[in-house]
């Protein structure tokens, strides 16, 4: 997992400020782009995470997405054909490239994000 900083993060925040959009939903990160696709707010145990993610890149056995967390924490998960769900670490404020991979020879059957 890699934290993205500098001009890319500043550009991302500028786009968010200019658009002023707020979408609420479960959206489930490579390099950060200037126009992320969604803003999400997920709640668990009465605590909310506010974040924005680019559309994920799906591979047969993996999922990769970039998310900016404004408050709270998020983590990505992947469900694999072996019936197991694998969770990434919780990440807080900042821009993050999230990657989850199913163990060989299993393939991805689903994925998503959790917030707290």
Secondary structure per residue as TSV (DSSP state, phi and psi in degrees):
chain	resnum	aa	ss	phi	psi
A	1	X	-	360.0	138.5
A	2	X	E	-129.5	129.9
A	3	X	E	-85.1	131.0
A	4	X	E	-99.8	130.6
A	5	X	-	-133.7	178.1
A	6	X	T	88.0	-146.0
A	7	X	H	-65.7	-32.1
A	8	X	H	-64.1	-45.1
A	9	X	H	-65.3	-40.4
A	10	X	H	-64.5	-40.8
A	11	X	H	-63.5	-42.7
A	12	X	H	-60.2	-45.6
A	13	X	H	-66.2	-35.5
A	14	X	H	-64.7	-41.4
A	15	X	H	-62.5	-44.0
A	16	X	H	-59.9	-45.6
A	17	X	H	-64.6	-39.6
A	18	X	H	-68.9	-40.8
A	19	X	H	-74.3	-39.7
A	20	X	-	62.7	28.1
A	21	X	-	-90.3	146.4
A	22	X	-	-136.4	114.2
A	23	X	-	-113.2	141.9
A	24	X	-	-116.5	129.1
A	25	X	S	170.1	-178.9
A	26	X	-	-97.9	101.3
A	27	X	-	-116.2	131.5
A	28	X	-	-97.7	360.0
A	29	X	-	360.0	89.2
A	30	X	-	-1.7	-140.4
A	31	X	S	-90.0	153.0
A	32	X	-	-71.0	138.8
A	33	X	-	-104.6	169.7
A	34	X	S	-76.7	-14.5
A	35	X	S	-131.6	77.2
A	36	X	-	-59.3	154.0
A	37	X	S	-87.6	-26.3
A	38	X	E	-152.1	154.4
A	39	X	E	-114.2	136.5
A	40	X	E	-127.0	150.6
A	41	X	E	-134.0	116.6
A	42	X	E	-118.5	145.3
A	43	X	E	-120.5	147.2
A	44	X	E	-150.3	125.4
A	45	X	T	55.3	40.9
A	46	X	T	65.2	18.9
A	47	X	E	-120.1	134.9
A	48	X	E	-111.3	148.5
A	49	X	E	-113.9	136.9
A	50	X	E	-115.3	126.4
A	51	X	E	-155.0	167.0
A	52	X	E	-137.8	134.0
A	53	X	E	-127.2	146.5
A	54	X	-	-75.0	161.3
A	55	X	-	-59.0	139.6
A	56	X	-	-71.7	155.2
A	57	X	E	-102.2	122.3
A	58	X	E	-102.3	136.8
A	59	X	E	-119.6	169.3
A	60	X	T	-55.3	-40.1
A	61	X	T	-122.1	16.9
A	62	X	E	-153.7	165.3
A	63	X	E	-141.0	137.8
A	64	X	E	-133.6	134.3
A	65	X	E	-152.4	157.1
A	66	X	E	-111.7	129.0
A	67	X	E	-129.6	146.0
A	68	X	E	-109.4	123.4
A	69	X	E	-99.9	124.1
A	70	X	E	-94.3	-34.5
A	71	X	E	-156.3	156.6
A	72	X	S	75.1	-155.9
A	73	X	-	-140.2	153.0
A	74	X	E	-133.3	161.4
A	75	X	E	-146.9	151.3
A	76	X	E	-99.1	149.7
A	77	X	E	-133.8	159.1
A	78	X	E	-134.9	137.1
A	79	X	E	-102.8	137.4
A	80	X	E	-119.7	162.7
A	81	X	T	-67.0	-8.4
A	82	X	T	-84.7	4.0
A	83	X	S	87.0	1.1
A	84	X	-	-101.5	155.4
A	85	X	E	-115.1	129.9
A	86	X	E	-112.8	132.9
A	87	X	E	-111.1	139.1
A	88	X	-	-83.1	174.6
A	89	X	-	-72.5	154.9
A	90	X	-	-69.7	134.6
A	91	X	B	-124.1	145.2
A	92	X	-	-105.1	-153.4
A	93	X	S	-53.3	133.2
A	94	X	E	135.6	-176.6
A	95	X	E	-109.7	129.8
A	96	X	E	-132.6	142.0
A	97	X	E	-97.3	115.4
A	98	X	E	-104.9	128.4
A	99	X	E	-133.5	129.5
A	100	X	E	-129.9	138.2
A	101	X	E	-131.4	134.8
A	102	X	-	-76.1	145.6
A	103	X	-	-67.1	147.6
A	104	X	T	-67.1	139.1
A	105	X	T	-99.1	20.3
A	106	X	-	-80.1	156.6
A	107	X	-	-118.2	162.4
A	108	X	E	-73.5	133.0
A	109	X	E	-115.0	-10.6
A	110	X	E	179.6	167.2
A	111	X	E	-163.5	167.9
A	112	X	E	-179.7	-170.9
A	113	X	E	-125.9	150.9
A	114	X	E	-124.1	144.0
A	115	X	E	-125.6	153.2
A	116	X	-	-150.6	360.0
